[in-house]
Amino acid sequence: MGINTERDIEANLQIGPTDQGMVRLYIYAGDLEIPMDFDPEEAEEIAEELRAAAATARNVKKRR
């Protein structure tokens, strides 16, 4: 399965700070729960990657 493979799975994402000073991405789908903790610097890098991916996706959509 790659980034372009579509799946019919419903999942939820929560993002927030923890009481330990980390940023948590919490993904849950049915019985599956995936908590991922990042230090603030890593979280900012992820945010930059999300912004870059959104910009690229926006450009792909404009070309269609």
C-alpha positions, 0 to 999 in steps of 0.5 A: 500500500502506498500513499496513493492507494485509496482505502475504505477505512474511517479513522479519526485524528486528534492533535494536542499537547500532552502534560509532558510537553509533547505534541500528540497525534492520536489516530483511532479507527475501530479497535485500533488506537495509535498515539504518536508523541513528538517534541515541539520541534518535530511537531513544527517540522511535521506541520511544515511538511503538511503545509508543503503537501497541501500546497502541492495538492492544491497545484495538482487540483488546479491543473485538472 
